[in-house]
């Protein structure tokens, strides 16, 4: 039993928006709308771009510096005291600083919070121990405007690696081990890094547009523009990417768009590809979506059962969650005996915890209730 997530790409490991949400003040009359400067449509900072020295207002911990030195490598990382992923990554940044201490590497963490907030945080024994690198407070966001904004980076933590006043790499600090090793060694391919970064930026732009079209479709119930853009993305995607996009198309057609005939045509294609790849998790997700999603109005139980059986085969019958889905498919198919047998097997293969408790409740339902008749229960 798995919740199906409507997403075609994975976010960077635990990143959060750069600004902490503020409380919305009560309205006091009508104010003139503020002028909003249009955001750039493409990054103007990327690997290979000049790197200005950050206009840091306050150095709170570690070595203060006034400029980038030739041949020295700098990790300029943006963080905040309220950001859980930022705090989780601090020991790693300390390890990087320690590992490359004799290789002319300096890690600089910059928060846009007030000086007293950052000082209080770093004075706490836990964070004093976990932060063995330079940390700064830059409440006027001047450094943010020099780096994050032109690079179109909207989540923290985010790191920029700089050498010889040139941006070498941009990304989540937990993924920078290989880049920094190559940069220090002098083997870094900055042209390739730029291509990768700009490709990801373009993909992010497309994803944002698709997300906006999907939100609009969910309100207006007009799914044509979103599905059209999705088809364009599928045509340009790699085989692995296309699989995820086709799966999303199936979900949208069957769920919000309520076009079951077209949905199951796509769904059969997706299931065939997942079977060929022996992708047990994907097959399980397809089956569970058809069986359980509240957005689905027309449930093809035979289709779901086929996907669930294929998922169990691909996982060698060893995954309790997948067997739980298969048991549900048998139940909805009016096969009470196999539903009970399969649910017991799912329970045997599931460790103690909330999922196991839920499975036991479901087993009692199968043992005492009346199974489905091929329709939604």
Secondary structure, DSSP 8 states (H G I E B T S, - for coil): -------SS--STT-EESS---------S-----------SS-S--TTSB------SEEEES---SS--TT-EEEEEEE-TT-HHHHHHHHHHHHHHHHTTTTTEEEEEEE-S-HHHHHHHHHSHHHHHH--SEEEE-TT-HHHHHTTTTTT--EESEEEEEETTEEEEEE-GGG-HHHHHHHHHT---HHHHHHHHHHHHHHHHHHHHHHHHHHHHHHH---HHHHHHHHHHHHHS-HHHHHHHHHHHHHHHHTTT--HHHHHHHHHHHHHHHHHTT-HHHHHHHHHHHHH-TT-SS--HHHHHHHHHHHHHHTTT--HHHHHHHHHHHHHTT-HHHHHHHHHHHHHTS-SSHHHHHHHHHHHHHHHS----SS--
